[in-house]
Amino acid sequence: VQLVESGGGLVEPGGSLRLSCVVSGLSLSTYSMSWYRQAPGKEREPVAYISNYGDITHYHTSVKGRFAISKDDAKNTVYLQMDNLKPEDTAVYFCCARYSEAYWGQGIQVTVSS
């Protein structure tokens, strides 16, 4: 099983980024997918969740209305569209696949700064 994130980088406040997580070795129709983030000196926190059927999504209150999680089962890819980014969104972002066990990507840096 492998999860590989991409799309991170440096963006100014108010800008947008789209993170991608390409998954191999498991089916997105079976596993729920989540994005987490960890800022320096802080614990890892959940940001967004999408169910295996794609019909249920949940968001951390701090990102509601700004972030959107989606997936393309045919491409085995999960996305996190991040709009109106704020400096407090700066963190390493991880994707996670969960069913009976959890698998994690290596993480990707997102920095929001002017």
SVG drawing of the C-alpha trace seen along z (x, -y; Angstrom):
<svg xmlns="http://www.w3.org/2000/svg" viewBox="-24 -39 32 44">
<polyline fill="none" stroke="black" stroke-width="0.4" points="0.0,0.0 1.3,-3.4 -0.1,-6.9 1.7,-9.8 0.7,-13.4 1.5,-16.2 0.4,-19.8 1.8,-21.6 4.0,-24.6 4.1,-28.3 1.1,-30.5 0.1,-34.0 -2.8,-34.5 -6.1,-34.3 -4.6,-32.0 -5.5,-28.4 -3.9,-25.1 -5.1,-21.6 -3.5,-18.7 -3.7,-15.2 -3.1,-11.8 -2.5,-9.0 -3.3,-5.6 -2.0,-2.3 -2.6,1.2 -6.1,0.7 -9.5,-0.4 -11.0,-3.8 -14.5,-2.1 -13.6,-0.2 -11.5,-2.7 -12.6,-6.0 -10.1,-8.8 -9.1,-11.7 -6.7,-14.6 -4.8,-15.5 -2.4,-18.3 0.3,-18.9 1.7,-22.3 5.1,-22.8 4.7,-22.1 1.2,-20.9 -0.6,-17.6 -1.8,-16.1 -5.4,-17.0 -8.1,-15.8 -9.0,-18.3 -11.4,-16.6 -13.0,-13.2 -14.8,-11.4 -16.6,-8.1 -15.8,-5.1 -18.9,-5.7 -18.2,-9.4 -21.6,-10.4 -20.5,-11.7 -17.9,-14.4 -16.8,-16.1 -14.6,-19.1 -12.7,-20.6 -14.6,-23.7 -11.6,-25.9 -11.7,-24.9 -15.5,-24.7 -16.5,-26.7 -12.9,-27.0 -11.7,-23.4 -13.4,-20.7 -12.4,-17.0 -13.2,-14.8 -12.1,-11.7 -11.8,-9.9 -12.1,-6.2 -11.1,-5.5 -7.8,-7.3 -7.5,-6.1 -6.9,-9.7 -8.2,-11.9 -8.1,-15.7 -8.2,-18.5 -9.1,-21.9 -8.0,-24.6 -9.3,-28.2 -8.9,-31.4 -5.8,-30.0 -4.7,-31.6 -1.3,-31.6 -2.8,-29.3 -3.3,-26.7 0.5,-26.3 1.3,-22.7 2.4,-19.4 -0.6,-17.7 -1.1,-13.9 -3.6,-11.7 -4.9,-8.7 -6.8,-5.6 -8.7,-3.7 -10.8,-0.6 -9.7,2.1 -6.3,0.5 -4.9,-2.9 -2.3,-3.8 -0.6,-7.1 1.2,-9.2 4.6,-10.8 3.1,-14.2 3.5,-17.4 4.3,-20.9 1.8,-23.8 3.1,-27.2 0.8,-30.3 2.8,-33.5 3.2,-36.8"/>
</svg>
